[in-house]
Amino acid sequence: MSKLVLPVFLSLLLGFLVFGPVDTQFKKTASQLTALTTIKIPISGTGSMYPTFPKGQGHTPQEQANELVAVVGMYAYPNTRFKIGRGDIVEFRNSKTDQIEAKEFGSKEVAGFVKRIIGLPFETVEIRGGQILINGQSINEPYTARARSTFGGEFLADCTKLTIPEGRYFVLGDNRKASNDSRHEVGLIDDKDIGYLLPLERQRRIWDKQFRDTAKDNGEESKIKLDKKQYLEFLNSLRQDQGLKPLKYQQGLETSASLRGKNILKFNDFSFEASKSGFTIDKAFAQSGYWNPVRGESIIQGYYSSDELVQGFSEFKKSAGVITDKDIEEIGIAEVEGEINGCPTQVIVQHFAGYVPPNYPQDQINSFKKGLTSLEEISPSWRKLKEEAGFYNSHKKDIDRLLEIIDSRISNLRPIVEKITSNKWLTEAENAYLKEDERLGEEQNNLAEKINEAIRTVN
């Protein structure tokens, strides 16, 4: 029983490897169950198991998903010859993987996931500083795409210990920045979910050619560093493909991104709205002394190289929209290291900005002009009350306050009206004043009514 290779779409940092044509639920023969023969499993090019299995050469995740990059001989599971061990590669399928595929692809047809066994039953797994700890000890992982590139997800967050129950396994993709696995939606897998197995010993001399030298994995030099210049070149290459102008690096945006990063770690608040810290992107812009009306932000936890960040942007539609937005003109990037609940970590914050004119509605422009003109016209008549010595002395406090308000409003509204007429953005201080102007206008009307009533009484 067989089916076609299924198309796969890779999400930001959560790519997965789906394969066909084997249906994991079909009845296995006696020779397969005793591991005398293997089943040839075609592998699609999404790259979640890179570098063990190649990535596709397509320019988009969709193109890569439709590429066949390898055919792997795997053994039916369970069988009488092999027991599952750390480092083994398994194929599995369950209701969660089916739901993920259906959600991502909008297809009723589902296949299976291919990942590597990392945690075994009764072991305690922890992710800390980009590494996997089993029972408190970091493990050697030559098969990963990069050293210290493993970071937590919604199922297992960084610096959280998880003891694996009996009959369950913790699985990860080798390309840790692009794998939906036990850290995320997939969670732990059950022994009965596994359809096929490739033991670590059977990977040698065939699928271990791209394994890394791990001698320096625990050293500080193994931490992944972001080459900002190279990253900007990558981004601008993407923008060029879209026919857009290149982004310019802006130090003011790096400062605002750094301020945001520090508050994100301090309050463990990764929300754009800054619901815990209250320190929004607008506050970060203000404190950095930078201003532009178009603003965007990307927040990602962990250590990333330039190509990994670009891969994420090219694969995640919401983030890609920031990069391909014609109104974005500048970028600033900050890598901020710190701790969250005693757990060492890093957050990379990118701020984007650009300028577009406000294009005020004509009725709004006319309203501001009319308001200013009215103030300028009534000012002389109210000022004449000071010439009526008797009346002025009797109502000096109210008249002086009224004239003070009128003069203040004229002084503040003139540059605002000039900017609005010239289609320029108002500053934060000018916008704040407009709220104050509403209050002053109400006070002015009350004083004018009071003084007019006094005039009527005199007459």
Disulfide bonds with the S-S distance in Angstrom:
Cys159-Cys343 1.75
